[in-house]
Amino acid sequence: MMTGMPSRRTVRSARRSAAAPASAELRERILSATRELLRERRFDTLSVADILDAAGVSRASFYFYFPSKQAVLADLVREAVTQGQQAARPWTDREQDPVTGLRSGVTDGARLWRDNAGVLMAIVESWGSDEELRELWLEQMNLFTEAATARIESDPVAGPRLGSTRARAAAASLTWMGERLYYLAAASVPPFDDEEVLIETLTTAWTSILYGDAVPDHRDPRG
């Protein structure tokens, strides 16, 4: 038997490896094109054909990666939510004193919504009428609620003040209020189109509900 010659299996594997970067690049082009389209247009006005044209890919390539335009939006939303989890870390991970951490998180959240306005407005406007997007958005919002609940319950002031049942209700309420106010800001609805007003309003809401008159003005001793 001859040696030193690549087998057919090896050749096929090498071809797949060589094709992988191009395949990943095609997928990213679809995501990037959709993200750019959403800066100017509502999601419900976009068709798959619009995305194909903007991305410069074939219909077969699109459907190889995504079953629908909703699936493209879902991936873009997951990317944005991952950034949102990073934005919340100054408070959830006790990197700063509670009030400073909350303000930092709210400020970074406002920046996140500004940078991803098209994508995040699209999911807020669409999740009520599409079952898959509904499941996705409720799941993503629940991630923020769970993180906030854990942080509240472990807070030496807010935890005892609210108790576990009220802590989760407060976390959910504040999380969904944030979603709504960030959306209104992205839609340029006064007074929340003024970023300072937005940040101050949300920070005040969080600190008032969590701490009442006992707002901590020092670093959390348990941090």
PyMOL commands that place a pseudoatom at each C-alpha (Angstrom):
pseudoatom trace, name=CA, resn=MET, resi=1, chain=A, elem=C, hetatm=0, pos=[0.000, 0.000, 0.000]
pseudoatom trace, name=CA, resn=MET, resi=2, chain=A, elem=C, hetatm=0, pos=[1.335, 3.443, -0.893]
pseudoatom trace, name=CA, resn=THR, resi=3, chain=A, elem=C, hetatm=0, pos=[2.066, 5.825, 1.987]
pseudoatom trace, name=CA, resn=GLY, resi=4, chain=A, elem=C, hetatm=0, pos=[2.433, 9.601, 2.132]
pseudoatom trace, name=CA, resn=MET, resi=5, chain=A, elem=C, hetatm=0, pos=[-0.701, 10.217, 0.078]
pseudoatom trace, name=CA, resn=PRO, resi=6, chain=A, elem=C, hetatm=0, pos=[-3.579, 12.026, 1.839]
pseudoatom trace, name=CA, resn=SER, resi=7, chain=A, elem=C, hetatm=0, pos=[-6.745, 9.989, 2.161]
pseudoatom trace, name=CA, resn=ARG, resi=8, chain=A, elem=C, hetatm=0, pos=[-10.016, 11.214, 0.721]
pseudoatom trace, name=CA, resn=ARG, resi=9, chain=A, elem=C, hetatm=0, pos=[-11.277, 11.746, 4.267]
pseudoatom trace, name=CA, resn=THR, resi=10, chain=A, elem=C, hetatm=0, pos=[-8.240, 13.962, 5.062]
pseudoatom trace, name=CA, resn=VAL, resi=11, chain=A, elem=C, hetatm=0, pos=[-8.766, 15.992, 1.904]
pseudoatom trace, name=CA, resn=ARG, resi=12, chain=A, elem=C, hetatm=0, pos=[-12.464, 16.496, 2.681]
pseudoatom trace, name=CA, resn=SER, resi=13, chain=A, elem=C, hetatm=0, pos=[-11.590, 17.562, 6.239]
pseudoatom trace, name=CA, resn=ALA, resi=14, chain=A, elem=C, hetatm=0, pos=[-9.026, 20.055, 4.960]
pseudoatom trace, name=CA, resn=ARG, resi=15, chain=A, elem=C, hetatm=0, pos=[-11.537, 21.474, 2.519]
pseudoatom trace, name=CA, resn=ARG, resi=16, chain=A, elem=C, hetatm=0, pos=[-14.101, 21.918, 5.302]
pseudoatom trace, name=CA, resn=SER, resi=17, chain=A, elem=C, hetatm=0, pos=[-11.490, 23.678, 7.461]
pseudoatom trace, name=CA, resn=ALA, resi=18, chain=A, elem=C, hetatm=0, pos=[-10.523, 25.968, 4.613]
pseudoatom trace, name=CA, resn=ALA, resi=19, chain=A, elem=C, hetatm=0, pos=[-14.167, 26.785, 3.977]
pseudoatom trace, name=CA, resn=ALA, resi=20, chain=A, elem=C, hetatm=0, pos=[-14.947, 27.524, 7.625]
pseudoatom trace, name=CA, resn=PRO, resi=21, chain=A, elem=C, hetatm=0, pos=[-13.623, 31.121, 7.676]
pseudoatom trace, name=CA, resn=ALA, resi=22, chain=A, elem=C, hetatm=0, pos=[-15.602, 31.962, 4.548]
pseudoatom trace, name=CA, resn=SER, resi=23, chain=A, elem=C, hetatm=0, pos=[-18.702, 30.395, 6.062]
pseudoatom trace, name=CA, resn=ALA, resi=24, chain=A, elem=C, hetatm=0, pos=[-18.291, 32.355, 9.292]
pseudoatom trace, name=CA, resn=GLU, resi=25, chain=A, elem=C, hetatm=0, pos=[-17.766, 35.503, 7.249]
pseudoatom trace, name=CA, resn=LEU, resi=26, chain=A, elem=C, hetatm=0, pos=[-21.024, 34.943, 5.356]
pseudoatom trace, name=CA, resn=ARG, resi=27, chain=A, elem=C, hetatm=0, pos=[-22.949, 34.527, 8.584]
pseudoatom trace, name=CA, resn=GLU, resi=28, chain=A, elem=C, hetatm=0, pos=[-21.427, 37.701, 10.022]
pseudoatom trace, name=CA, resn=ARG, resi=29, chain=A, elem=C, hetatm=0, pos=[-22.308, 39.605, 6.848]
pseudoatom trace, name=CA, resn=ILE, resi=30, chain=A, elem=C, hetatm=0, pos=[-25.952, 38.638, 7.304]
pseudoatom trace, name=CA, resn=LEU, resi=31, chain=A, elem=C, hetatm=0, pos=[-25.912, 39.783, 10.934]
pseudoatom trace, name=CA, resn=SER, resi=32, chain=A, elem=C, hetatm=0, pos=[-24.094, 43.031, 10.146]
pseudoatom trace, name=CA, resn=ALA, resi=33, chain=A, elem=C, hetatm=0, pos=[-26.380, 43.857, 7.237]
pseudoatom trace, name=CA, resn=THR, resi=34, chain=A, elem=C, hetatm=0, pos=[-29.485, 43.300, 9.349]
pseudoatom trace, name=CA, resn=ARG, resi=35, chain=A, elem=C, hetatm=0, pos=[-28.038, 45.399, 12.166]
pseudoatom trace, name=CA, resn=GLU, resi=36, chain=A, elem=C, hetatm=0, pos=[-27.392, 48.271, 9.734]
pseudoatom trace, name=CA, resn=LEU, resi=37, chain=A, elem=C, hetatm=0, pos=[-30.833, 48.009, 8.140]
pseudoatom trace, name=CA, resn=LEU, resi=38, chain=A, elem=C, hetatm=0, pos=[-32.442, 48.254, 11.576]
pseudoatom trace, name=CA, resn=ARG, resi=39, chain=A, elem=C, hetatm=0, pos=[-30.733, 51.594, 12.152]
pseudoatom trace, name=CA, resn=GLU, resi=40, chain=A, elem=C, hetatm=0, pos=[-33.001, 53.067, 9.505]
pseudoatom trace, name=CA, resn=ARG, resi=41, chain=A, elem=C, hetatm=0, pos=[-36.015, 50.776, 9.231]
pseudoatom trace, name=CA, resn=ARG, resi=42, chain=A, elem=C, hetatm=0, pos=[-38.497, 48.951, 11.416]
pseudoatom trace, name=CA, resn=PHE, resi=43, chain=A, elem=C, hetatm=0, pos=[-38.100, 45.198, 11.646]
pseudoatom trace, name=CA, resn=ASP, resi=44, chain=A, elem=C, hetatm=0, pos=[-41.630, 44.530, 10.414]
pseudoatom trace, name=CA, resn=THR, resi=45, chain=A, elem=C, hetatm=0, pos=[-40.839, 46.340, 7.145]
pseudoatom trace, name=CA, resn=LEU, resi=46, chain=A, elem=C, hetatm=0, pos=[-37.768, 44.215, 6.400]
pseudoatom trace, name=CA, resn=SER, resi=47, chain=A, elem=C, hetatm=0, pos=[-37.951, 41.176, 4.162]
pseudoatom trace, name=CA, resn=VAL, resi=48, chain=A, elem=C, hetatm=0, pos=[-35.422, 38.409, 3.739]
pseudoatom trace, name=CA, resn=ALA, resi=49, chain=A, elem=C, hetatm=0, pos=[-34.832, 39.805, 0.240]
pseudoatom trace, name=CA, resn=ASP, resi=50, chain=A, elem=C, hetatm=0, pos=[-33.814, 43.153, 1.766]
pseudoatom trace, name=CA, resn=ILE, resi=51, chain=A, elem=C, hetatm=0, pos=[-31.281, 41.389, 3.974]
pseudoatom trace, name=CA, resn=LEU, resi=52, chain=A, elem=C, hetatm=0, pos=[-29.929, 39.327, 1.058]
pseudoatom trace, name=CA, resn=ASP, resi=53, chain=A, elem=C, hetatm=0, pos=[-29.441, 42.466, -1.010]
pseudoatom trace, name=CA, resn=ALA, resi=54, chain=A, elem=C, hetatm=0, pos=[-27.721, 44.382, 1.792]
pseudoatom trace, name=CA, resn=ALA, resi=55, chain=A, elem=C, hetatm=0, pos=[-25.479, 41.456, 2.763]
pseudoatom trace, name=CA, resn=GLY, resi=56, chain=A, elem=C, hetatm=0, pos=[-24.686, 40.416, -0.793]
pseudoatom trace, name=CA, resn=VAL, resi=57, chain=A, elem=C, hetatm=0, pos=[-25.424, 36.757, -0.135]
pseudoatom trace, name=CA, resn=SER, resi=58, chain=A, elem=C, hetatm=0, pos=[-27.587, 34.198, -1.872]
pseudoatom trace, name=CA, resn=ARG, resi=59, chain=A, elem=C, hetatm=0, pos=[-30.930, 32.995, -0.579]
pseudoatom trace, name=CA, resn=ALA, resi=60, chain=A, elem=C, hetatm=0, pos=[-29.427, 29.514, -0.145]
pseudoatom trace, name=CA, resn=SER, resi=61, chain=A, elem=C, hetatm=0, pos=[-26.628, 30.943, 1.998]
pseudoatom trace, name=CA, resn=PHE, resi=62, chain=A, elem=C, hetatm=0, pos=[-29.102, 32.835, 4.169]
pseudoatom trace, name=CA, resn=TYR, resi=63, chain=A, elem=C, hetatm=0, pos=[-31.269, 29.796, 4.835]
pseudoatom trace, name=CA, resn=PHE, resi=64, chain=A, elem=C, hetatm=0, pos=[-28.212, 27.652, 5.525]
pseudoatom trace, name=CA, resn=TYR, resi=65, chain=A, elem=C, hetatm=0, pos=[-27.595, 29.769, 8.639]
pseudoatom trace, name=CA, resn=PHE, resi=66, chain=A, elem=C, hetatm=0, pos=[-31.005, 31.154, 9.555]
pseudoatom trace, name=CA, resn=PRO, resi=67, chain=A, elem=C, hetatm=0, pos=[-34.519, 29.740, 9.124]
pseudoatom trace, name=CA, resn=SER, resi=68, chain=A, elem=C, hetatm=0, pos=[-36.073, 33.218, 9.150]
pseudoatom trace, name=CA, resn=LYS, resi=69, chain=A, elem=C, hetatm=0, pos=[-35.410, 36.909, 9.665]
pseudoatom trace, name=CA, resn=GLN, resi=70, chain=A, elem=C, hetatm=0, pos=[-36.645, 36.427, 13.242]
pseudoatom trace, name=CA, resn=ALA, resi=71, chain=A, elem=C, hetatm=0, pos=[-33.736, 34.050, 13.838]
pseudoatom trace, name=CA, resn=VAL, resi=72, chain=A, elem=C, hetatm=0, pos=[-31.312, 36.736, 12.670]
pseudoatom trace, name=CA, resn=LEU, resi=73, chain=A, elem=C, hetatm=0, pos=[-32.866, 39.221, 15.078]
pseudoatom trace, name=CA, resn=ALA, resi=74, chain=A, elem=C, hetatm=0, pos=[-32.648, 36.656, 17.875]
pseudoatom trace, name=CA, resn=ASP, resi=75, chain=A, elem=C, hetatm=0, pos=[-28.883, 36.311, 17.414]
pseudoatom trace, name=CA, resn=LEU, resi=76, chain=A, elem=C, hetatm=0, pos=[-28.440, 40.085, 17.375]
pseudoatom trace, name=CA, resn=VAL, resi=77, chain=A, elem=C, hetatm=0, pos=[-30.496, 40.370, 20.563]
pseudoatom trace, name=CA, resn=ARG, resi=78, chain=A, elem=C, hetatm=0, pos=[-28.378, 37.738, 22.319]
pseudoatom trace, name=CA, resn=GLU, resi=79, chain=A, elem=C, hetatm=0, pos=[-25.249, 39.699, 21.425]
pseudoatom trace, name=CA, resn=ALA, resi=80, chain=A, elem=C, hetatm=0, pos=[-26.735, 42.900, 22.844]
pseudoatom trace, name=CA, resn=VAL, resi=81, chain=A, elem=C, hetatm=0, pos=[-27.940, 41.174, 26.020]
pseudoatom trace, name=CA, resn=THR, resi=82, chain=A, elem=C, hetatm=0, pos=[-24.448, 39.798, 26.632]
pseudoatom trace, name=CA, resn=GLN, resi=83, chain=A, elem=C, hetatm=0, pos=[-23.185, 43.379, 26.513]
pseudoatom trace, name=CA, resn=GLY, resi=84, chain=A, elem=C, hetatm=0, pos=[-26.002, 44.376, 28.871]
pseudoatom trace, name=CA, resn=GLN, resi=85, chain=A, elem=C, hetatm=0, pos=[-24.901, 41.792, 31.416]
pseudoatom trace, name=CA, resn=GLN, resi=86, chain=A, elem=C, hetatm=0, pos=[-21.422, 43.305, 31.308]
pseudoatom trace, name=CA, resn=ALA, resi=87, chain=A, elem=C, hetatm=0, pos=[-22.911, 46.768, 31.850]
pseudoatom trace, name=CA, resn=ALA, resi=88, chain=A, elem=C, hetatm=0, pos=[-24.697, 45.618, 35.011]
pseudoatom trace, name=CA, resn=ARG, resi=89, chain=A, elem=C, hetatm=0, pos=[-21.607, 44.146, 36.658]
pseudoatom trace, name=CA, resn=PRO, resi=90, chain=A, elem=C, hetatm=0, pos=[-20.498, 47.225, 38.657]
pseudoatom trace, name=CA, resn=TRP, resi=91, chain=A, elem=C, hetatm=0, pos=[-23.626, 46.662, 40.764]
pseudoatom trace, name=CA, resn=THR, resi=92, chain=A, elem=C, hetatm=0, pos=[-24.306, 42.931, 40.514]
pseudoatom trace, name=CA, resn=ASP, resi=93, chain=A, elem=C, hetatm=0, pos=[-20.649, 42.031, 41.165]
pseudoatom trace, name=CA, resn=ARG, resi=94, chain=A, elem=C, hetatm=0, pos=[-20.205, 44.654, 43.930]
pseudoatom trace, name=CA, resn=GLU, resi=95, chain=A, elem=C, hetatm=0, pos=[-17.386, 46.387, 42.080]
pseudoatom trace, name=CA, resn=GLN, resi=96, chain=A, elem=C, hetatm=0, pos=[-18.499, 49.768, 43.485]
pseudoatom trace, name=CA, resn=ASP, resi=97, chain=A, elem=C, hetatm=0, pos=[-20.608, 51.023, 46.377]
pseudoatom trace, name=CA, resn=PRO, resi=98, chain=A, elem=C, hetatm=0, pos=[-24.316, 50.243, 45.767]
pseudoatom trace, name=CA, resn=VAL, resi=99, chain=A, elem=C, hetatm=0, pos=[-25.498, 53.658, 44.553]
pseudoatom trace, name=CA, resn=THR, resi=100, chain=A, elem=C, hetatm=0, pos=[-22.423, 54.323, 42.404]
pseudoatom trace, name=CA, resn=GLY, resi=101, chain=A, elem=C, hetatm=0, pos=[-22.725, 50.818, 40.982]
pseudoatom trace, name=CA, resn=LEU, resi=102, chain=A, elem=C, hetatm=0, pos=[-26.388, 51.348, 40.145]
pseudoatom trace, name=CA, resn=ARG, resi=103, chain=A, elem=C, hetatm=0, pos=[-25.672, 54.653, 38.433]
pseudoatom trace, name=CA, resn=SER, resi=104, chain=A, elem=C, hetatm=0, pos=[-22.806, 53.108, 36.463]
pseudoatom trace, name=CA, resn=GLY, resi=105, chain=A, elem=C, hetatm=0, pos=[-25.026, 50.241, 35.361]
pseudoatom trace, name=CA, resn=VAL, resi=106, chain=A, elem=C, hetatm=0, pos=[-27.856, 52.558, 34.333]
pseudoatom trace, name=CA, resn=THR, resi=107, chain=A, elem=C, hetatm=0, pos=[-25.420, 54.796, 32.441]
pseudoatom trace, name=CA, resn=ASP, resi=108, chain=A, elem=C, hetatm=0, pos=[-23.860, 51.859, 30.608]
pseudoatom trace, name=CA, resn=GLY, resi=109, chain=A, elem=C, hetatm=0, pos=[-27.351, 50.529, 29.891]
pseudoatom trace, name=CA, resn=ALA, resi=110, chain=A, elem=C, hetatm=0, pos=[-28.278, 53.829, 28.262]
pseudoatom trace, name=CA, resn=ARG, resi=111, chain=A, elem=C, hetatm=0, pos=[-25.128, 53.658, 26.157]
pseudoatom trace, name=CA, resn=LEU, resi=112, chain=A, elem=C, hetatm=0, pos=[-25.886, 50.066, 25.189]
pseudoatom trace, name=CA, resn=TRP, resi=113, chain=A, elem=C, hetatm=0, pos=[-29.382, 51.024, 24.028]
pseudoatom trace, name=CA, resn=ARG, resi=114, chain=A, elem=C, hetatm=0, pos=[-28.015, 53.981, 22.102]
pseudoatom trace, name=CA, resn=ASP, resi=115, chain=A, elem=C, hetatm=0, pos=[-25.472, 51.798, 20.304]
pseudoatom trace, name=CA, resn=ASN, resi=116, chain=A, elem=C, hetatm=0, pos=[-27.947, 48.958, 19.634]
pseudoatom trace, name=CA, resn=ALA, resi=117, chain=A, elem=C, hetatm=0, pos=[-31.146, 50.977, 19.291]
pseudoatom trace, name=CA, resn=GLY, resi=118, chain=A, elem=C, hetatm=0, pos=[-32.348, 49.359, 16.082]
pseudoatom trace, name=CA, resn=VAL, resi=119, chain=A, elem=C, hetatm=0, pos=[-31.939, 45.805, 17.355]
pseudoatom trace, name=CA, resn=LEU, resi=120, chain=A, elem=C, hetatm=0, pos=[-33.383, 46.411, 20.819]
pseudoatom trace, name=CA, resn=MET, resi=121, chain=A, elem=C, hetatm=0, pos=[-36.311, 48.476, 19.567]
pseudoatom trace, name=CA, resn=ALA, resi=122, chain=A, elem=C, hetatm=0, pos=[-37.039, 45.687, 17.076]
pseudoatom trace, name=CA, resn=ILE, resi=123, chain=A, elem=C, hetatm=0, pos=[-37.312, 43.019, 19.767]
pseudoatom trace, name=CA, resn=VAL, resi=124, chain=A, elem=C, hetatm=0, pos=[-39.442, 45.216, 22.032]
pseudoatom trace, name=CA, resn=GLU, resi=125, chain=A, elem=C, hetatm=0, pos=[-41.810, 45.942, 19.146]
pseudoatom trace, name=CA, resn=SER, resi=126, chain=A, elem=C, hetatm=0, pos=[-41.941, 42.340, 17.909]
pseudoatom trace, name=CA, resn=TRP, resi=127, chain=A, elem=C, hetatm=0, pos=[-41.922, 39.959, 20.863]
pseudoatom trace, name=CA, resn=GLY, resi=128, chain=A, elem=C, hetatm=0, pos=[-45.628, 40.349, 21.578]
pseudoatom trace, name=CA, resn=SER, resi=129, chain=A, elem=C, hetatm=0, pos=[-46.630, 39.009, 18.157]
pseudoatom trace, name=CA, resn=ASP, resi=130, chain=A, elem=C, hetatm=0, pos=[-44.068, 36.259, 17.529]
pseudoatom trace, name=CA, resn=GLU, resi=131, chain=A, elem=C, hetatm=0, pos=[-43.925, 33.233, 19.821]
pseudoatom trace, name=CA, resn=GLU, resi=132, chain=A, elem=C, hetatm=0, pos=[-40.222, 32.501, 19.323]
pseudoatom trace, name=CA, resn=LEU, resi=133, chain=A, elem=C, hetatm=0, pos=[-39.232, 36.118, 19.900]
pseudoatom trace, name=CA, resn=ARG, resi=134, chain=A, elem=C, hetatm=0, pos=[-41.540, 36.237, 22.917]
pseudoatom trace, name=CA, resn=GLU, resi=135, chain=A, elem=C, hetatm=0, pos=[-39.820, 33.219, 24.439]
pseudoatom trace, name=CA, resn=LEU, resi=136, chain=A, elem=C, hetatm=0, pos=[-36.405, 34.709, 23.683]
pseudoatom trace, name=CA, resn=TRP, resi=137, chain=A, elem=C, hetatm=0, pos=[-37.128, 38.148, 25.167]
pseudoatom trace, name=CA, resn=LEU, resi=138, chain=A, elem=C, hetatm=0, pos=[-38.780, 36.814, 28.314]
pseudoatom trace, name=CA, resn=GLU, resi=139, chain=A, elem=C, hetatm=0, pos=[-35.790, 34.521, 28.808]
pseudoatom trace, name=CA, resn=GLN, resi=140, chain=A, elem=C, hetatm=0, pos=[-33.314, 37.380, 28.341]
pseudoatom trace, name=CA, resn=MET, resi=141, chain=A, elem=C, hetatm=0, pos=[-35.204, 39.736, 30.642]
pseudoatom trace, name=CA, resn=ASN, resi=142, chain=A, elem=C, hetatm=0, pos=[-35.380, 36.978, 33.231]
pseudoatom trace, name=CA, resn=LEU, resi=143, chain=A, elem=C, hetatm=0, pos=[-31.582, 36.816, 33.243]
pseudoatom trace, name=CA, resn=PHE, resi=144, chain=A, elem=C, hetatm=0, pos=[-31.484, 40.436, 34.392]
pseudoatom trace, name=CA, resn=THR, resi=145, chain=A, elem=C, hetatm=0, pos=[-34.263, 39.845, 36.914]
pseudoatom trace, name=CA, resn=GLU, resi=146, chain=A, elem=C, hetatm=0, pos=[-32.483, 36.829, 38.424]
pseudoatom trace, name=CA, resn=ALA, resi=147, chain=A, elem=C, hetatm=0, pos=[-29.185, 38.713, 38.705]
pseudoatom trace, name=CA, resn=ALA, resi=148, chain=A, elem=C, hetatm=0, pos=[-30.911, 41.699, 40.308]
pseudoatom trace, name=CA, resn=THR, resi=149, chain=A, elem=C, hetatm=0, pos=[-32.840, 39.456, 42.713]
pseudoatom trace, name=CA, resn=ALA, resi=150, chain=A, elem=C, hetatm=0, pos=[-29.666, 37.730, 43.883]
pseudoatom trace, name=CA, resn=ARG, resi=151, chain=A, elem=C, hetatm=0, pos=[-27.933, 41.071, 44.398]
pseudoatom trace, name=CA, resn=ILE, resi=152, chain=A, elem=C, hetatm=0, pos=[-30.881, 42.534, 46.336]
pseudoatom trace, name=CA, resn=GLU, resi=153, chain=A, elem=C, hetatm=0, pos=[-31.219, 39.490, 48.588]
pseudoatom trace, name=CA, resn=SER, resi=154, chain=A, elem=C, hetatm=0, pos=[-27.523, 39.645, 49.477]
pseudoatom trace, name=CA, resn=ASP, resi=155, chain=A, elem=C, hetatm=0, pos=[-27.534, 43.402, 50.092]
pseudoatom trace, name=CA, resn=PRO, resi=156, chain=A, elem=C, hetatm=0, pos=[-27.228, 44.167, 53.838]
pseudoatom trace, name=CA, resn=VAL, resi=157, chain=A, elem=C, hetatm=0, pos=[-29.736, 47.024, 53.567]
pseudoatom trace, name=CA, resn=ALA, resi=158, chain=A, elem=C, hetatm=0, pos=[-32.101, 46.139, 50.703]
pseudoatom trace, name=CA, resn=GLY, resi=159, chain=A, elem=C, hetatm=0, pos=[-32.243, 42.412, 51.491]
pseudoatom trace, name=CA, resn=PRO, resi=160, chain=A, elem=C, hetatm=0, pos=[-33.736, 42.610, 54.988]
pseudoatom trace, name=CA, resn=ARG, resi=161, chain=A, elem=C, hetatm=0, pos=[-35.865, 45.579, 53.994]
pseudoatom trace, name=CA, resn=LEU, resi=162, chain=A, elem=C, hetatm=0, pos=[-37.622, 43.759, 51.142]
pseudoatom trace, name=CA, resn=GLY, resi=163, chain=A, elem=C, hetatm=0, pos=[-37.392, 40.069, 52.005]
pseudoatom trace, name=CA, resn=SER, resi=164, chain=A, elem=C, hetatm=0, pos=[-37.076, 37.342, 49.357]
pseudoatom trace, name=CA, resn=THR, resi=165, chain=A, elem=C, hetatm=0, pos=[-40.619, 37.567, 47.929]
pseudoatom trace, name=CA, resn=ARG, resi=166, chain=A, elem=C, hetatm=0, pos=[-40.632, 41.323, 47.574]
pseudoatom trace, name=CA, resn=ALA, resi=167, chain=A, elem=C, hetatm=0, pos=[-37.025, 41.285, 46.344]
pseudoatom trace, name=CA, resn=ARG, resi=168, chain=A, elem=C, hetatm=0, pos=[-37.947, 39.333, 43.223]
pseudoatom trace, name=CA, resn=ALA, resi=169, chain=A, elem=C, hetatm=0, pos=[-41.027, 41.467, 42.572]
pseudoatom trace, name=CA, resn=ALA, resi=170, chain=A, elem=C, hetatm=0, pos=[-38.935, 44.620, 42.953]
pseudoatom trace, name=CA, resn=ALA, resi=171, chain=A, elem=C, hetatm=0, pos=[-36.219, 43.239, 40.668]
pseudoatom trace, name=CA, resn=ALA, resi=172, chain=A, elem=C, hetatm=0, pos=[-38.731, 42.290, 37.969]
pseudoatom trace, name=CA, resn=SER, resi=173, chain=A, elem=C, hetatm=0, pos=[-40.537, 45.634, 38.200]
pseudoatom trace, name=CA, resn=LEU, resi=174, chain=A, elem=C, hetatm=0, pos=[-37.332, 47.653, 37.978]
pseudoatom trace, name=CA, resn=THR, resi=175, chain=A, elem=C, hetatm=0, pos=[-35.970, 45.522, 35.143]
pseudoatom trace, name=CA, resn=TRP, resi=176, chain=A, elem=C, hetatm=0, pos=[-39.114, 45.956, 33.040]
pseudoatom trace, name=CA, resn=MET, resi=177, chain=A, elem=C, hetatm=0, pos=[-39.335, 49.655, 33.869]
pseudoatom trace, name=CA, resn=GLY, resi=178, chain=A, elem=C, hetatm=0, pos=[-35.795, 50.018, 32.589]
pseudoatom trace, name=CA, resn=GLU, resi=179, chain=A, elem=C, hetatm=0, pos=[-36.713, 48.249, 29.357]
pseudoatom trace, name=CA, resn=ARG, resi=180, chain=A, elem=C, hetatm=0, pos=[-39.614, 50.623, 28.801]
pseudoatom trace, name=CA, resn=LEU, resi=181, chain=A, elem=C, hetatm=0, pos=[-37.723, 53.831, 29.595]
pseudoatom trace, name=CA, resn=TYR, resi=182, chain=A, elem=C, hetatm=0, pos=[-34.698, 52.822, 27.521]
pseudoatom trace, name=CA, resn=TYR, resi=183, chain=A, elem=C, hetatm=0, pos=[-37.075, 52.095, 24.650]
pseudoatom trace, name=CA, resn=LEU, resi=184, chain=A, elem=C, hetatm=0, pos=[-38.746, 55.499, 24.990]
pseudoatom trace, name=CA, resn=ALA, resi=185, chain=A, elem=C, hetatm=0, pos=[-35.329, 57.154, 25.018]
pseudoatom trace, name=CA, resn=ALA, resi=186, chain=A, elem=C, hetatm=0, pos=[-34.294, 55.272, 21.866]
pseudoatom trace, name=CA, resn=ALA, resi=187, chain=A, elem=C, hetatm=0, pos=[-37.565, 56.375, 20.252]
pseudoatom trace, name=CA, resn=SER, resi=188, chain=A, elem=C, hetatm=0, pos=[-36.746, 60.015, 21.163]
pseudoatom trace, name=CA, resn=VAL, resi=189, chain=A, elem=C, hetatm=0, pos=[-39.787, 60.397, 23.416]
pseudoatom trace, name=CA, resn=PRO, resi=190, chain=A, elem=C, hetatm=0, pos=[-39.445, 63.331, 25.880]
pseudoatom trace, name=CA, resn=PRO, resi=191, chain=A, elem=C, hetatm=0, pos=[-38.317, 63.674, 28.581]
pseudoatom trace, name=CA, resn=PHE, resi=192, chain=A, elem=C, hetatm=0, pos=[-36.324, 60.458, 28.274]
pseudoatom trace, name=CA, resn=ASP, resi=193, chain=A, elem=C, hetatm=0, pos=[-34.611, 61.559, 25.072]
pseudoatom trace, name=CA, resn=ASP, resi=194, chain=A, elem=C, hetatm=0, pos=[-32.461, 63.606, 27.462]
pseudoatom trace, name=CA, resn=GLU, resi=195, chain=A, elem=C, hetatm=0, pos=[-29.936, 61.031, 28.656]
pseudoatom trace, name=CA, resn=GLU, resi=196, chain=A, elem=C, hetatm=0, pos=[-29.274, 62.829, 31.940]
pseudoatom trace, name=CA, resn=VAL, resi=197, chain=A, elem=C, hetatm=0, pos=[-32.989, 62.747, 32.761]
pseudoatom trace, name=CA, resn=LEU, resi=198, chain=A, elem=C, hetatm=0, pos=[-33.150, 59.062, 31.834]
pseudoatom trace, name=CA, resn=ILE, resi=199, chain=A, elem=C, hetatm=0, pos=[-30.183, 58.116, 34.005]
pseudoatom trace, name=CA, resn=GLU, resi=200, chain=A, elem=C, hetatm=0, pos=[-31.333, 60.190, 36.971]
pseudoatom trace, name=CA, resn=THR, resi=201, chain=A, elem=C, hetatm=0, pos=[-34.885, 58.823, 36.774]
pseudoatom trace, name=CA, resn=LEU, resi=202, chain=A, elem=C, hetatm=0, pos=[-33.817, 55.185, 36.684]
pseudoatom trace, name=CA, resn=THR, resi=203, chain=A, elem=C, hetatm=0, pos=[-31.144, 55.590, 39.344]
pseudoatom trace, name=CA, resn=THR, resi=204, chain=A, elem=C, hetatm=0, pos=[-33.618, 57.323, 41.660]
pseudoatom trace, name=CA, resn=ALA, resi=205, chain=A, elem=C, hetatm=0, pos=[-36.218, 54.601, 41.065]
pseudoatom trace, name=CA, resn=TRP, resi=206, chain=A, elem=C, hetatm=0, pos=[-33.774, 51.813, 41.903]
pseudoatom trace, name=CA, resn=THR, resi=207, chain=A, elem=C, hetatm=0, pos=[-32.333, 53.462, 45.005]
pseudoatom trace, name=CA, resn=SER, resi=208, chain=A, elem=C, hetatm=0, pos=[-35.726, 54.577, 46.324]
pseudoatom trace, name=CA, resn=ILE, resi=209, chain=A, elem=C, hetatm=0, pos=[-37.334, 51.150, 45.968]
pseudoatom trace, name=CA, resn=LEU, resi=210, chain=A, elem=C, hetatm=0, pos=[-34.345, 49.222, 47.287]
pseudoatom trace, name=CA, resn=TYR, resi=211, chain=A, elem=C, hetatm=0, pos=[-33.212, 51.485, 50.077]
pseudoatom trace, name=CA, resn=GLY, resi=212, chain=A, elem=C, hetatm=0, pos=[-35.960, 53.984, 50.848]
pseudoatom trace, name=CA, resn=ASP, resi=213, chain=A, elem=C, hetatm=0, pos=[-34.522, 56.630, 53.169]
pseudoatom trace, name=CA, resn=ALA, resi=214, chain=A, elem=C, hetatm=0, pos=[-31.614, 54.379, 54.100]
pseudoatom trace, name=CA, resn=VAL, resi=215, chain=A, elem=C, hetatm=0, pos=[-29.628, 54.975, 50.916]
pseudoatom trace, name=CA, resn=PRO, resi=216, chain=A, elem=C, hetatm=0, pos=[-26.079, 53.713, 51.549]
pseudoatom trace, name=CA, resn=ASP, resi=217, chain=A, elem=C, hetatm=0, pos=[-23.385, 56.304, 50.951]
pseudoatom trace, name=CA, resn=HIS, resi=218, chain=A, elem=C, hetatm=0, pos=[-20.395, 54.030, 51.430]
pseudoatom trace, name=CA, resn=ARG, resi=219, chain=A, elem=C, hetatm=0, pos=[-18.967, 50.851, 49.947]
pseudoatom trace, name=CA, resn=ASP, resi=220, chain=A, elem=C, hetatm=0, pos=[-20.936, 47.732, 50.798]
pseudoatom trace, name=CA, resn=PRO, resi=221, chain=A, elem=C, hetatm=0, pos=[-19.008, 46.150, 53.704]
pseudoatom trace, name=CA, resn=ARG, resi=222, chain=A, elem=C, hetatm=0, pos=[-19.825, 42.690, 52.327]
pseudoatom trace, name=CA, resn=GLY, resi=223, chain=A, elem=C, hetatm=0, pos=[-18.360, 43.533, 48.912]
for i in range(1, 223): cmd.bond("trace and resi %d" % i, "trace and resi %d" % (i + 1))
show_as sticks, trace
zoom trace
